[in-house]
């Protein structure tokens, strides 16, 4: 069964292929994704790697957690399920349309 890992502290220049190649040293990698900022299109400095097995995931955690990669210290642990967040209100960034204010 595949195990998803959280990888934090990634250099902003890291590409998904390099991340996959790094983690392949610990075992078979199913996928590697770097999370990108929607507005700028730049890396947010973290991502997720899915390892083929729990053994490979445990090996990857022991190999790479608190280790330096391209000048930055990585944080590697088993990913937790995404928590439900309350819906965002408005969607207009607080802008009220420039209309009349009512006091």
N, CA, C and O atoms as a Tinker XYZ file with bonds, in Angstrom:
   412  protein
     1  N      0.840000   -1.192000    0.000000    73     2
     2  CA     0.000000    0.000000    0.000000    64     1     3
     3  C      0.879000    1.247000    0.000000    63     2     4     5
     4  O      1.830000    1.337000    0.776000    81     3
     5  N      0.567000    2.199000   -0.859000    73     3     6
     6  CA     1.355000    3.420000   -0.986000    64     5     7
     7  C      1.198000    4.297000    0.256000    63     6     8     9
     8  O      0.143000    4.324000    0.890000    81     7
     9  N      2.266000    5.008000    0.584000    73     7    10
    10  CA     2.275000    5.914000    1.730000    64     9    11
    11  C      2.708000    7.291000    1.251000    63    10    12    13
    12  O      3.730000    7.430000    0.578000    81    11
    13  N      1.923000    8.313000    1.603000    73    11    14
    14  CA     2.212000    9.685000    1.187000    64    13    15
    15  C      3.025000   10.379000    2.268000    63    14    16    17
    16  O      2.703000   10.305000    3.453000    81    15
    17  N      4.080000   11.052000    1.840000    73    15    18
    18  CA     4.958000   11.790000    2.745000    64    17    19
    19  C      4.870000   13.287000    2.469000    63    18    20    21
    20  O      4.765000   13.713000    1.319000    81    19
    21  N      4.915000   14.077000    3.539000    73    19    22
    22  CA     5.036000   15.525000    3.443000    64    21    23
    23  C      6.521000   15.848000    3.407000    63    22    24    25
    24  O      7.291000   15.306000    4.200000    81    23
    25  N      6.932000   16.724000    2.498000    73    23    26
    26  CA     8.328000   17.150000    2.410000    64    25    27
    27  C      8.354000   18.670000    2.469000    63    26    28    29
    28  O      7.930000   19.342000    1.529000    81    27
    29  N      8.853000   19.206000    3.575000    73    27    30
    30  CA     8.944000   20.649000    3.753000    64    29    31
    31  C     10.379000   21.121000    3.713000    63    30    32    33
    32  O     11.307000   20.322000    3.832000    81    31
    33  N     10.559000   22.406000    3.547000    73    31    34
    34  CA    11.897000   22.992000    3.518000    64    33    35
    35  C     12.588000   22.837000    2.177000    63    34    36    37
    36  O     13.812000   22.940000    2.090000    81    35
    37  N     11.815000   22.591000    1.138000    73    35    38
    38  CA    12.411000   22.431000   -0.193000    64    37    39
    39  C     12.927000   23.768000   -0.715000    63    38    40    41
    40  O     12.284000   24.800000   -0.524000    81    39
    41  N     14.077000   23.753000   -1.369000    73    39    42
    42  CA    14.516000   24.975000   -2.052000    64    41    43
    43  C     13.466000   25.355000   -3.103000    63    42    44    45
    44  O     12.867000   24.475000   -3.720000    81    43
    45  N     13.244000   26.620000   -3.305000    73    43    46
    46  CA    12.213000   27.076000   -4.230000    64    45    47
    47  C     12.522000   26.703000   -5.675000    63    46    48    49
    48  O     11.632000   26.710000   -6.525000    81    47
    49  N     13.775000   26.379000   -5.948000    73    47    50
    50  CA    14.178000   26.021000   -7.309000    64    49    51
    51  C     14.019000   24.532000   -7.608000    63    50    52    53
    52  O     14.216000   24.115000   -8.750000    81    51
    53  N     13.668000   23.724000   -6.610000    73    51    54
    54  CA    13.570000   22.276000   -6.799000    64    53    55
    55  C     12.450000   21.918000   -7.768000    63    54    56    57
    56  O     11.337000   22.433000   -7.665000    81    55
    57  N     12.753000   21.039000   -8.700000    73    55    58
    58  CA    11.779000   20.542000   -9.675000    64    57    59
    59  C     11.262000   19.183000   -9.216000    63    58    60    61
    60  O     11.938000   18.485000   -8.460000    81    59
    61  N     10.071000   18.806000   -9.667000    73    59    62
    62  CA     9.463000   17.533000   -9.267000    64    61    63
    63  C     10.325000   16.337000   -9.647000    63    62    64    65
    64  O     10.388000   15.364000   -8.896000    81    63
    65  N     10.993000   16.389000  -10.801000    73    63    66
    66  CA    11.859000   15.283000  -11.215000    64    65    67
    67  C     13.013000   15.079000  -10.228000    63    66    68    69
    68  O     13.367000   13.945000   -9.906000    81    67
    69  N     13.596000   16.178000   -9.753000    73    67    70
    70  CA    14.699000   16.089000   -8.793000    64    69    71
    71  C     14.218000   15.521000   -7.460000    63    70    72    73
    72  O     14.928000   14.751000   -6.813000    81    71
    73  N     13.005000   15.906000   -7.055000    73    71    74
    74  CA    12.434000   15.388000   -5.812000    64    73    75
    75  C     12.192000   13.885000   -5.927000    63    74    76    77
    76  O     12.507000   13.124000   -5.013000    81    75
    77  N     11.639000   13.476000   -7.040000    73    75    78
    78  CA    11.375000   12.052000   -7.277000    64    77    79
    79  C     12.681000   11.255000   -7.300000    63    78    80    81
    80  O     12.763000   10.165000   -6.732000    81    79
    81  N     13.684000   11.801000   -7.952000    73    79    82
    82  CA    14.994000   11.145000   -8.040000    64    81    83
    83  C     15.636000   11.001000   -6.661000    63    82    84    85
    84  O     16.218000    9.962000   -6.349000    81    83
    85  N     15.530000   12.040000   -5.841000    73    83    86
    86  CA    16.084000   11.991000   -4.490000    64    85    87
    87  C     15.436000   10.874000   -3.686000    63    86    88    89
    88  O     16.132000   10.062000   -3.077000    81    87
    89  N     14.104000   10.828000   -3.678000    73    87    90
    90  CA    13.395000    9.853000   -2.858000    64    89    91
    91  C     13.480000    8.434000   -3.414000    63    90    92    93
    92  O     13.243000    7.471000   -2.685000    81    91
    93  N     13.812000    8.298000   -4.685000    73    91    94
    94  CA    13.991000    6.968000   -5.281000    64    93    95
    95  C     15.160000    6.227000   -4.634000    63    94    96    97
    96  O     15.255000    5.005000   -4.737000    81    95
    97  N     16.045000    6.964000   -3.970000    73    95    98
    98  CA    17.149000    6.328000   -3.245000    64    97    99
    99  C     16.635000    5.468000   -2.089000    63    98   100   101
   100  O     17.331000    4.561000   -1.634000    81    99
   101  N     15.423000    5.748000   -1.616000    73    99   102
   102  CA    14.847000    5.007000   -0.490000    64   101   103
   103  C     13.914000    3.894000   -0.952000    63   102   104   105
   104  O     13.577000    3.011000   -0.163000    81   103
   105  N     13.495000    3.919000   -2.201000    73   103   106
   106  CA    12.569000    2.910000   -2.705000    64   105   107
   107  C     11.769000    3.446000   -3.878000    63   106   108   109
   108  O     12.035000    4.534000   -4.389000    81   107
   109  N     10.791000    2.670000   -4.293000    73   107   110
   110  CA     9.984000    3.022000   -5.456000    64   109   111
   111  C      9.052000    4.194000   -5.148000    63   110   112   113
   112  O      8.293000    4.161000   -4.179000    81   111
   113  N      9.122000    5.228000   -5.986000    73   111   114
   114  CA     8.307000    6.432000   -5.828000    64   113   115
   115  C      7.129000    6.359000   -6.798000    63   114   116   117
   116  O      7.322000    6.197000   -8.003000    81   115
   117  N      5.918000    6.479000   -6.275000    73   115   118
   118  CA     4.713000    6.482000   -7.095000    64   117   119
   119  C      4.479000    7.848000   -7.719000    63   118   120   121
   120  O      4.135000    7.945000   -8.897000    81   119
   121  N      4.668000    8.919000   -6.923000    73   119   122
   122  CA     4.490000   10.280000   -7.444000    64   121   123
   123  C      5.249000   11.271000   -6.572000    63   122   124   125
   124  O      5.542000   11.004000   -5.406000    81   123
   125  N      5.558000   12.413000   -7.160000    73   123   126
   126  CA     6.205000   13.513000   -6.441000    64   125   127
   127  C      5.589000   14.808000   -6.961000    63   126   128   129
   128  O      5.592000   15.067000   -8.164000    81   127
   129  N      5.057000   15.623000   -6.042000    73   127   130
   130  CA     4.385000   16.866000   -6.414000    64   129   131
   131  C      4.906000   17.991000   -5.538000    63   130   132   133
   132  O      4.981000   17.859000   -4.316000    81   131
   133  N      5.266000   19.098000   -6.173000    73   131   134
   134  CA     5.659000   20.303000   -5.442000    64   133   135
   135  C      4.481000   21.268000   -5.509000    63   134   136   137
   136  O      3.938000   21.513000   -6.586000    81   135
   137  N      4.088000   21.810000   -4.372000    73   135   138
   138  CA     2.943000   22.714000   -4.300000    64   137   139
   139  C      3.373000   24.104000   -4.770000    63   138   140   141
   140  O      4.366000   24.663000   -4.305000    81   139
   141  N      2.588000   24.640000   -5.707000    73   139   142
   142  CA     2.912000   25.935000   -6.305000    64   141   143
   143  C      1.902000   26.996000   -5.861000    63   142   144   145
   144  O      0.728000   26.698000   -5.643000    81   143
   145  N      2.374000   28.227000   -5.732000    73   143   146
   146  CA     1.510000   29.356000   -5.407000    64   145   147
   147  C      0.672000   29.692000   -6.637000    63   146   148   149
   148  O      1.204000   29.835000   -7.738000    81   147
   149  N     -0.631000   29.816000   -6.445000    73   147   150
   150  CA    -1.536000   30.069000   -7.577000    64   149   151
   151  C     -1.288000   31.429000   -8.223000    63   150   152   153
   152  O     -1.392000   31.568000   -9.442000    81   151
   153  N     -0.966000   32.414000   -7.423000    73   151   154
   154  CA    -0.816000   33.770000   -7.953000    64   153   155
   155  C      0.519000   33.964000   -8.686000    63   154   156   157
   156  O      0.551000   34.497000   -9.795000    81   155
   157  N      1.615000   33.528000   -8.061000    73   155   158
   158  CA     2.934000   33.782000   -8.643000    64   157   159
   159  C      3.437000   32.637000   -9.513000    63   158   160   161
   160  O      4.313000   32.836000  -10.354000    81   159
   161  N      2.886000   31.433000   -9.317000    73   159   162
   162  CA     3.365000   30.277000  -10.062000    64   161   163
   163  C      4.677000   29.722000   -9.541000    63   162   164   165
   164  O      5.267000   28.835000  -10.158000    81   163
   165  N      5.142000   30.241000   -8.398000    73   163   166
   166  CA     6.402000   29.782000   -7.802000    64   165   167
   167  C      6.137000   28.730000   -6.742000    63   166   168   169
   168  O      5.038000   28.640000   -6.195000    81   167
   169  N      7.153000   27.939000   -6.461000    73   167   170
   170  CA     7.070000   26.906000   -5.440000    64   169   171
   171  C      6.787000   27.526000   -4.081000    63   170   172   173
   172  O      7.256000   28.621000   -3.773000    81   171
   173  N      6.005000   26.803000   -3.265000    73   171   174
   174  CA     5.765000   27.238000   -1.892000    64   173   175
   175  C      6.793000   26.630000   -0.935000    63   174   176   177
   176  O      6.754000   26.901000    0.265000    81   175
   177  N      7.711000   25.812000   -1.456000    73   175   178
   178  CA     8.767000   25.246000   -0.623000    64   177   179
   179  C      8.389000   23.947000    0.073000    63   178   180   181
   180  O      9.087000   23.501000    0.984000    81   179
   181  N      7.285000   23.339000   -0.353000    73   179   182
   182  CA     6.936000   22.034000    0.192000    64   181   183
   183  C      6.214000   21.217000   -0.866000    63   182   184   185
   184  O      5.756000   21.741000   -1.881000    81   183
   185  N      6.125000   19.923000   -0.603000    73   183   186
   186  CA     5.459000   19.044000   -1.551000    64   185   187
   187  C      5.128000   17.713000   -0.905000    63   186   188   189
   188  O      5.234000   17.542000    0.309000    81   187
   189  N      4.726000   16.781000   -1.744000    73   187   190
   190  CA     4.336000   15.450000   -1.281000    64   189   191
   191  C      4.959000   14.401000   -2.187000    63   190   192   193
   192  O      4.986000   14.541000   -3.410000    81   191
   193  N      5.459000   13.348000   -1.557000    73   191   194
   194  CA     6.022000   12.217000   -2.281000    64   193   195
   195  C      5.256000   10.988000   -1.844000    63   194   196   197
   196  O      5.091000   10.741000   -0.649000    81   195
   197  N      4.790000   10.217000   -2.810000    73   195   198
   198  CA     4.082000    8.981000   -2.496000    64   197   199
   199  C      5.022000    7.820000   -2.777000    63   198   200   201
   200  O      5.474000    7.613000   -3.904000    81   199
   201  N      5.305000    7.065000   -1.710000    73   199   202
   202  CA     6.190000    5.906000   -1.812000    64   201   203
   203  C      5.348000    4.654000   -2.020000    63   202   204   205
   204  O      4.214000    4.567000   -1.550000    81   203
   205  N      5.918000    3.694000   -2.727000    73   203   206
   206  CA     5.224000    2.464000   -3.102000    64   205   207
   207  C      4.788000    1.617000   -1.904000    63   206   208   209
   208  O      3.777000    0.917000   -1.969000    81   207
   209  N      5.554000    1.682000   -0.810000    73   207   210
   210  CA     5.244000    0.843000    0.356000    64   209   211
   211  C      5.532000    1.598000    1.647000    63   210   212   213
   212  O      6.236000    2.608000    1.649000    81   211
   213  N      4.980000    1.094000    2.737000    73   211   214
   214  CA     5.228000    1.692000    4.055000    64   213   215
   215  C      6.699000    1.550000    4.439000    63   214   216   217
   216  O      7.258000    2.433000    5.089000    81   215
   217  N      7.328000    0.441000    4.039000    73   215   218
   218  CA     8.757000    0.245000    4.338000    64   217   219
   219  C      9.609000    1.298000    3.630000    63   218   220   221
   220  O     10.520000    1.870000    4.227000    81   219
   221  N      9.308000    1.549000    2.355000    73   219   222
   222  CA    10.056000    2.559000    1.605000    64   221   223
   223  C      9.829000    3.946000    2.208000    63   222   224   225
   224  O     10.751000    4.760000    2.260000    81   223
   225  N      8.602000    4.215000    2.663000    73   223   226
   226  CA     8.301000    5.502000    3.284000    64   225   227
   227  C      9.083000    5.678000    4.581000    63   226   228   229
   228  O      9.641000    6.746000    4.832000    81   227
   229  N      9.124000    4.643000    5.398000    73   227   230
   230  CA     9.877000    4.707000    6.657000    64   229   231
   231  C     11.361000    4.921000    6.383000    63   230   232   233
   232  O     12.025000    5.677000    7.093000    81   231
   233  N     11.876000    4.262000    5.363000    73   231   234
   234  CA    13.283000    4.427000    5.000000    64   233   235
   235  C     13.549000    5.855000    4.530000    63   234   236   237
   236  O     14.571000    6.444000    4.883000    81   235
   237  N     12.632000    6.414000    3.734000    73   235   238
   238  CA    12.789000    7.783000    3.239000    64   237   239
   239  C     12.773000    8.789000    4.389000    63   238   240   241
   240  O     13.547000    9.746000    4.393000    81   239
   241  N     11.888000    8.570000    5.362000    73   239   242
   242  CA    11.837000    9.470000    6.524000    64   241   243
   243  C     13.158000    9.425000    7.269000    63   242   244   245
   244  O     13.709000   10.468000    7.624000    81   243
   245  N     13.672000    8.225000    7.509000    73   243   246
   246  CA    14.935000    8.112000    8.255000    64   245   247
   247  C     16.120000    8.653000    7.459000    63   246   248   249
   248  O     17.075000    9.164000    8.045000    81   247
   249  N     16.069000    8.547000    6.135000    73   247   250
   250  CA    17.178000    9.034000    5.298000    64   249   251
   251  C     17.183000   10.552000    5.134000    63   250   252   253
   252  O     18.248000   11.169000    5.122000    81   251
   253  N     15.997000   11.159000    5.007000    73   251   254
   254  CA    15.950000   12.554000    4.582000    64   253   255
   255  C     15.445000   13.559000    5.601000    63   254   256   257
   256  O     15.688000   14.754000    5.432000    81   255
   257  N     14.746000   13.129000    6.663000    73   255   258
   258  CA    14.272000   14.086000    7.656000    64   257   259
   259  C     15.462000   14.734000    8.357000    63   258   260   261
   260  O     16.385000   14.043000    8.788000    81   259
   261  N     15.438000   16.042000    8.470000    73   259   262
   262  CA    16.506000   16.852000    9.085000    64   261   263
   263  C     17.827000   16.802000    8.327000    63   262   264   265
   264  O     18.871000   17.149000    8.879000    81   263
   265  N     17.789000   16.372000    7.069000    73   263   266
   266  CA    18.993000   16.360000    6.240000    64   265   267
   267  C     18.972000   17.559000    5.303000    63   266   268   269
   268  O     17.911000   18.066000    4.940000    81   267
   269  N     20.160000   17.997000    4.922000    73   267   270
   270  CA    20.274000   19.138000    4.030000    64   269   271
   271  C     20.126000   18.695000    2.578000    63   270   272   273
   272  O     20.687000   17.682000    2.159000    81   271
   273  N     19.359000   19.477000    1.820000    73   271   274
   274  CA    19.184000   19.240000    0.390000    64   273   275
   275  C     19.278000   20.582000   -0.315000    63   274   276   277
   276  O     18.454000   21.467000   -0.084000    81   275
   277  N     20.278000   20.736000   -1.177000    73   275   278
   278  CA    20.504000   21.980000   -1.923000    64   277   279
   279  C     20.524000   23.200000   -1.007000    63   278   280   281
   280  O     19.972000   24.249000   -1.339000    81   279
   281  N     21.170000   23.048000    0.151000    73   279   282
   282  CA    21.355000   24.166000    1.064000    64   281   283
   283  C     20.241000   24.404000    2.061000    63   282   284   285
   284  O     20.326000   25.344000    2.851000    81   283
   285  N     19.193000   23.585000    2.055000    73   283   286
   286  CA    18.092000   23.759000    3.015000    64   285   287
   287  C     17.838000   22.456000    3.751000    63   286   288   289
   288  O     18.028000   21.369000    3.205000    81   287
   289  N     17.406000   22.582000    5.000000    73   287   290
   290  CA    17.110000   21.407000    5.823000    64   289   291
   291  C     15.688000   20.939000    5.562000    63   290   292   293
   292  O     14.734000   21.708000    5.675000    81   291
   293  N     15.561000   19.660000    5.210000    73   291   294
   294  CA    14.253000   19.087000    4.902000    64   293   295
   295  C     13.516000   18.628000    6.152000    63   294   296   297
   296  O     14.128000   18.225000    7.142000    81   295
   297  N     12.211000   18.696000    6.087000    73   295   298
   298  CA    11.325000   18.085000    7.071000    64   297   299
   299  C     10.535000   17.030000    6.314000    63   298   300   301
   300  O      9.819000   17.348000    5.364000    81   299
   301  N     10.662000   15.776000    6.731000    73   299   302
   302  CA     9.975000   14.686000    6.043000    64   301   303
   303  C      9.221000   13.870000    7.086000    63   302   304   305
   304  O      9.811000   13.369000    8.043000    81   303
   305  N      7.904000   13.740000    6.889000    73   303   306
   306  CA     7.106000   12.890000    7.760000    64   305   307
   307  C      5.887000   12.392000    7.003000    63   306   308   309
   308  O      5.608000   12.836000    5.890000    81   307
   309  N      5.168000   11.469000    7.616000    73   307   310
   310  CA     3.984000   10.940000    6.960000    64   309   311
   311  C      2.939000   12.043000    6.870000    63   310   312   313
   312  O      2.664000   12.739000    7.848000    81   311
   313  N      2.363000   12.192000    5.687000    73   311   314
   314  CA     1.374000   13.244000    5.463000    64   313   315
   315  C      0.097000   12.939000    6.232000    63   314   316   317
   316  O     -0.337000   11.791000    6.326000    81   315
   317  N     -0.490000   13.992000    6.775000    73   315   318
   318  CA    -1.785000   13.867000    7.459000    64   317   319
   319  C     -2.878000   14.246000    6.470000    63   318   320   321
   320  O     -2.638000   15.006000    5.532000    81   319
   321  N     -4.081000   13.715000    6.681000    73   319   322
   322  CA    -5.185000   14.112000    5.794000    64   321   323
   323  C     -5.442000   15.612000    5.908000    63   322   324   325
   324  O     -5.298000   16.204000    6.978000    81   323
   325  N     -5.822000   16.207000    4.795000    73   323   326
   326  CA    -6.104000   17.635000    4.783000    64   325   327
   327  C     -7.299000   17.929000    5.680000    63   326   328   329
   328  O     -8.334000   17.269000    5.584000    81   327
   329  N     -7.150000   18.926000    6.556000    73   327   330
   330  CA    -8.230000   19.294000    7.466000    64   329   331
   331  C     -9.244000   20.154000    6.733000    63   330   332   333
   332  O     -8.896000   20.956000    5.867000    81   331
   333  N    -10.501000   19.971000    7.095000    73   331   334
   334  CA   -11.563000   20.794000    6.507000    64   333   335
   335  C    -11.392000   22.228000    6.974000    63   334   336   337
   336  O    -11.172000   22.484000    8.157000    81   335
   337  N    -11.495000   23.153000    6.044000    73   335   338
   338  CA   -11.384000   24.567000    6.382000    64   337   339
   339  C    -12.724000   25.226000    6.127000    63   338   340   341
   340  O    -13.445000   24.827000    5.212000    81   339
   341  N    -13.068000   26.228000    6.920000    73   339   342
   342  CA   -14.338000   26.926000    6.674000    64   341   343
   343  C    -14.281000   27.635000    5.328000    63   342   344   345
   344  O    -13.213000   28.072000    4.900000    81   343
   345  N    -15.414000   27.749000    4.665000    73   343   346
   346  CA   -15.424000   28.431000    3.359000    64   345   347
   347  C    -15.018000   29.890000    3.511000    63   346   348   349
   348  O    -15.311000   30.537000    4.516000    81   347
   349  N    -14.348000   30.380000    2.506000    73   347   350
   350  CA   -13.937000   31.783000    2.508000    64   349   351
   351  C    -15.140000   32.642000    2.160000    63   350   352   353
   352  O    -15.942000   32.293000    1.293000    81   351
   353  N    -15.252000   33.760000    2.840000    73   351   354
   354  CA   -16.389000   34.640000    2.552000    64   353   355
   355  C    -15.982000   35.699000    1.540000    63   354   356   357
   356  O    -14.813000   36.072000    1.445000    81   355
   357  N    -16.933000   36.162000    0.810000    73   355   358
   358  CA   -16.707000   37.281000   -0.096000    64   357   359
   359  C    -16.053000   36.904000   -1.401000    63   358   360   361
   360  O    -16.715000   36.838000   -2.437000    81   359
   361  N    -14.771000   36.657000   -1.362000    73   359   362
   362  CA   -14.043000   36.348000   -2.570000    64   361   363
   363  C    -13.583000   37.583000   -3.324000    63   362   364   365
   364  O    -13.027000   37.477000   -4.417000    81   363
   365  N    -13.814000   38.759000   -2.740000    73   363   366
   366  CA   -13.402000   39.985000   -3.423000    64   365   367
   367  C    -12.307000   40.711000   -2.646000    63   366   368   369
   368  O    -12.054000   41.893000   -2.881000    81   367
   369  N    -11.668000   40.013000   -1.732000    73   367   370
   370  CA   -10.568000   40.610000   -0.986000    64   369   371
   371  C    -10.970000   41.738000   -0.074000    63   370   372   373
   372  O    -10.130000   42.568000    0.275000    81   371
   373  N    -12.224000   41.802000    0.326000    73   371   374
   374  CA   -12.676000   42.850000    1.226000    64   373   375
   375  C    -13.167000   44.093000    0.509000    63   374   376   377
   376  O    -13.656000   45.025000    1.147000    81   375
   377  N    -13.046000   44.117000   -0.787000    73   375   378
   378  CA   -13.494000   45.275000   -1.571000    64   377   379
   379  C    -15.012000   45.247000   -1.662000    63   378   380   381
   380  O    -15.601000   44.228000   -2.025000    81   379
   381  N    -15.648000   46.377000   -1.329000    73   379   382
   382  CA   -17.112000   46.384000   -1.311000    64   381   383
   383  C    -17.713000   46.982000   -2.571000    63   382   384   385
   384  O    -18.893000   47.334000   -2.587000    81   383
   385  N    -16.927000   47.101000   -3.613000    73   383   386
   386  CA   -17.461000   47.573000   -4.883000    64   385   387
   387  C    -17.461000   49.086000   -5.038000    63   386   388   389
   388  O    -17.905000   49.594000   -6.068000    81   387
   389  N    -16.983000   49.805000   -4.059000    73   387   390
   390  CA   -16.893000   51.254000   -4.167000    64   389   391
   391  C    -18.215000   51.958000   -4.002000    63   390   392   393
   392  O    -18.329000   53.157000   -4.257000    81   391
   393  N    -19.202000   51.222000   -3.580000    73   391   394
   394  CA   -20.535000   51.816000   -3.406000    64   393   395
   395  C    -20.608000   52.675000   -2.161000    63   394   396   397
   396  O    -19.616000   52.883000   -1.463000    81   395
   397  N    -21.794000   53.161000   -1.903000    73   395   398
   398  CA   -22.032000   53.999000   -0.754000    64   397   399
   399  C    -21.868000   53.207000    0.523000    63   398   400   401
   400  O    -22.293000   52.055000    0.605000    81   399
   401  N    -21.266000   53.806000    1.500000    73   399   402
   402  CA   -21.144000   53.156000    2.797000    64   401   403
   403  C    -22.350000   53.514000    3.640000    63   402   404   405
   404  O    -22.820000   54.652000    3.637000    81   403
   405  N    -22.837000   52.529000    4.355000    73   403   406
   406  CA   -23.940000   52.801000    5.263000    64   405   407
   407  C    -23.437000   52.652000    6.687000    63   406   408   409
   408  O    -22.825000   51.646000    7.046000    81   407
   409  N    -23.707000   53.670000    7.490000    73   407   410
   410  CA   -23.245000   53.654000    8.883000    64   409   411
   411  C    -24.378000   53.454000    9.810000    63   410   412
   412  O    -24.183000   53.413000   11.025000    81   411
